[in-house]
Amino acid sequence: MIKVGVIGYGYWGPNVARNFNHVGVSEVVAITDKRADCLKRAKEAFPQAKITKDCQELLTSPDIDVIAVVTPVWTHFELAKEALKNGKHIFVEKPFTANIAQAEELIELAA
């Protein structure tokens, strides 16, 4: 089973988390968001998952295989880069990055 950590549980995060949980080969094991109301909704929907305000817990966890970045676009690059540096696979909600240079850097890092 592929273990997924979701960063961002605002508008679109619940959809991404639900889809990862329903494909049959992955499971959402952790969710992070900065907002208490989002964390409350995440805990109700995923009671088995670790719920935290600290995204570093997900980015550095040896128990997570994939990081889903479902945050505002201006945060995508740094979060995805940190995940890749920690040996994680990434799923980044569109747009991938704010500019081409950031996208190219992430692609090179992933390779």
C-alpha positions in Angstrom: 0.0 0.0 0.0 1.3 3.4 -1.0 1.2 5.8 2.0 0.2 9.4 1.2 0.6 12.6 3.1 -1.7 15.5 2.1 -0.5 19.1 2.6 -3.5 21.4 2.4 -7.0 20.5 3.3 -8.8 23.6 2.2 -11.0 23.9 -0.9 -9.5 21.1 -3.1 -7.5 19.0 -0.5 -10.6 16.9 0.5 -11.1 15.8 -3.1 -7.5 14.8 -3.6 -7.4 12.9 -0.2 -10.6 11.1 -1.0 -9.4 10.1 -4.4 -6.1 8.8 -3.1 -8.0 6.8 -0.5 -10.4 5.2 -3.0 -8.0 4.0 -5.7 -7.2 0.8 -3.8 -3.4 1.0 -3.9 -2.9 4.1 -1.7 -4.0 5.2 1.7 -4.0 8.7 3.2 -1.9 8.4 6.4 -1.4 12.0 7.3 -2.9 15.4 6.6 -1.6 18.9 7.4 -3.1 22.3 7.2 -2.5 25.6 9.0 -6.2 26.2 9.7 -7.9 24.6 12.7 -11.3 24.3 10.8 -9.6 22.3 8.0 -7.8 20.1 10.5 -11.2 19.4 12.2 -12.8 18.4 8.9 -9.7 16.2 8.0 -10.0 14.4 11.3 -13.7 13.7 10.8 -13.1 12.4 7.3 -9.9 10.5 8.0 -9.9 9.4 11.7 -7.1 6.9 11.1 -4.7 9.6 9.7 -2.2 11.7 11.6 -3.5 15.3 11.6 -1.0 18.1 12.3 -0.4 21.8 11.6 3.3 21.0 11.0 4.0 20.1 7.4 7.6 19.1 8.2 6.2 16.1 10.0 4.9 14.8 6.7 7.8 15.9 4.6 10.4 14.1 6.8 8.3 11.1 7.9 9.9 7.8 6.9 6.3 6.3 6.9 5.1 8.4 3.9 5.8 7.5 0.3 4.0 10.3 -1.5 3.3 14.0 -0.7 0.3 15.6 -2.3 0.7 19.3 -2.4 -2.7 20.9 -2.5 -1.9 24.5 -1.4 -1.8 27.9 -3.1 0.5 27.9 -6.2 3.1 30.2 -4.6 3.8 27.4 -2.1 4.1 24.5 -4.6 7.8 24.9 -5.5 9.2 24.9 -1.9 7.0 22.2 -0.6 7.6 19.9 -3.6 11.3 20.6 -3.5 11.5 19.7 0.2 9.5 16.5 -0.4 11.8 15.4 -3.2 14.9 16.2 -1.1 13.4 13.8 1.5 13.0 11.0 -1.0 9.3 11.4 -1.5 7.3 11.0 -4.7 5.1 14.1 -5.3 1.7 14.9 -6.6 1.3 18.6 -7.1 -2.1 20.2 -7.8 -2.1 22.5 -10.9 -0.5 24.7 -11.8 2.7 22.8 -11.0 4.8 25.8 -10.2 4.6 29.6 -10.6 7.1 29.6 -13.5 9.1 27.5 -15.9 12.4 27.8 -14.0 10.9 26.3 -10.9 9.2 23.5 -12.9 12.5 22.6 -14.6 14.4 22.6 -11.2 11.8 20.2 -9.7 12.0 17.9 -12.8 15.8 17.8 -12.5 15.6 17.1 -8.8 13.1 14.3 -9.3 15.2 12.7 -12.0 
